[in-house]
Amino acid sequence: MVEKKNILTYAGLQELEKELHDLKVNKRKEVAQKIKEAREQGDLSENAEYDAAKDEQRDIEARIDEIEKILRNAEVVIEDEVDVDAINIGCQVIIYDMEYNEELTYKVVGSTEANSLRGKISNESPLGSALLGKKVGDVVDVQTTHGDVIKYKVLEIQKSK
């Protein structure tokens, strides 16, 4: 089975590498110390601190595995080299929501980096996939999960900031 490529911007790659380093260098040591201190308290069968520390250790190791898998299959988009004639991953776009009469600004990123609260939409999301390849002035129809169609007009395409 071929694993899916994880499309990342260079900033997203750096963020994941930084998180991985922190987990391996700092968090592992911190949780090992917590486990050691909990063991010193004696009976482990009823030791909530020990159980909590082991759960935290499991979560840290799972996140390390997840990040390593993402990085193994990473395809990095160099934002400075992105063509802004049409929307692509790594672009920042300003669109006009024709239903709510408002301008929205998004950065189109791979699904690994998507975070709508930070203005980053996935290229695989309904809006992100509808925008890919569009040019300034194009109108796109995006179907919501409720079956409604929302129209957006592309106002501007920029290199990511």
Steps between C-alpha positions, in 0.01 A plus 500: 500500500641837398477758775345835420739790448475761773516839334664757726613856464857566608369676813282197579800270458705710741215504753472119495878455527507738798213313670669164438826627649318635808315171550816290470736724696283666764163327540644148515734605784221678686265202489782258592564712809127496587494120468811468717350722771170309490682166533679627809161547667460125530196289401441557128161326493326801654735777393312759293817703433669192353198421279479863381872508422481172306200638303697816423798289391274300266358823352849643444623184328187488281554863393868432427399206279236713327742786426771263378250336262392843370860608445592173324232569239533877489494695178607858568355793308744791479271798543740745332481292182119475489342643187236757598324508161272224633425371849730223615622353827710759678300799370316747712165590350246769563151391404161663521219301661204600282242371749628683808654797312839473664863464399689200632872436495638147500827326445457178299708222659517121505262315730774443760533875564134600471370714786194708419537700821837623369372563147657187349270286286582160359532442129275198564219697669193589292604867479870428453448248221247731326751787508798308357585619151263797510608849398414852615140577400387135492188403694495161668206302631563305819249247625462492877443188704132598517473501120488879463722669241703804600659723237840659546677744268880498485620854567873459543772235494823570687820328594459373855615729778 
